[in-house]
Amino acid sequence: MKRILISHKNVLTCAAVKIDGELEAVYSSREDDPRLVGNIYKGRVQNFLPGMRAAFIDIGRDKNVFLQTKAAQKFYIGQSVLLQIEKDAVGTKGARATLNISLAGRLAIFLPNLNYVGVSSKIRGAERDRLHDLAKKIRPAGAGIIVRTAAEGCDETALLEDLAALQKLWAHIVERNSKRKSPALLYSDNDLIEKLLRDEFTPDTEIVVDSLKIYRRLEKLVPAEKISLHEGTAQIFEAFGVAQDIATVDKRELPLPSGGQIVFDKTEALTAVDVNTGKFVGRDDFDETILKTNLEAAELILRQLKLRDVGGIVIVDFIDMVGDAHKNILMHFLRTKAALDRNKTKIVDMTPLGLVEITRHSRE
């Protein structure tokens, strides 16, 4: 069974998704610090560096956003540009934007400016072929469509309805773009409740919320029997046994069952994870001790990447292993576990220095 737990306190809204009793995903949103990813802006070019294939765009916030351009693309200062934020600002770097707009629905992602047809990698076999053919059939000329995992088993009518809603949204954005002066926000994709209903809600989902305000809002969006108001004395996440797991998401250091630990450090370019044995030295075979610690770390790291929704490049410094046999065991374990992630996660390779390279697509 799938259950979505939503807690709202002051300006912070948090949500936890449990599937068959296990915490699957954590979401959060602050009203005083909204994220930009997914937002669509009419921006104004502030600077264009053709040698670096880069443009810096004013979207009406403190920092300009960075836009990677192609060799043939030319921009001029003051030009209006329709773009979408694909990565939030990190450290001294401003947010990153793209010209390839995408609008996500429950069953499909609409790409108004990209001639492309795709199907979620989680859907395989004959169903994948069926949905790919269906997407090609209904795709608007000159535009693209990606069929999402939730579309597995759906019929043409359902997919068409989802696509029609996205096309209507795009038409509204285009209209606003024609009427507004740059810089201007044309569309925001940061409403947490809408995201949860779009990406997580299914017919077998139960929603429990501790906020009457959010409960009243959900009453208008989902069947009444699917939502309930948490009124117990215990905090909602404690009552449903996920408070401890959620607390790990913000910690830099996490202990391993055997006594070792992993350490997360996020930089502007990548996420680095270090594995330490700590006080755990084993009782017999030192090499077996290292393998056991690395396997424990691998499982915890992949789980944390999912819960923290880490995207991009991840470099893991596992404890050095001497023999190839143990290295192969670790890499096989990582690839097997990574295949279970709902978001595309690739175990690239182990470098000559023993660092494991991982890439992961975030929910955004």
Buried (B, 14 or more C-beta within 10 A) or exposed (E): EBBBBBBBEEEEBBBBBBBEEEBBBBBBBEEEEEBBBBBBBBBBBBEBEEEEEBBBBBBEBEEBBBBBBEEEEEBEEEBBBBBBBBBEBEEEBBBBBBBBBBBBBBBBBBBBBBEEBBBBEBBEEEEBEBBBEBBEEBBEEEBBBBBBEBBBEBEEEBBBEBBEBBBEBBEEBEEBBEEBEBBBBBBBBBEBBEBBBBBBBEEEBBBBBBBEEBBEBBEEEBEEEBBEEBEEEEEBBEBBEBBEBBEBBEEEEBBBEBBBBBBBEBEEEBBBBBBBBEEBEBEEEEBEBBBBBBBBBBBBBBBBBBBBBBBBBBBBBBBEBEEEEBBEBBBEBBEEBBEEBBBBBBBEEBEEEEBBBBBBBBBB
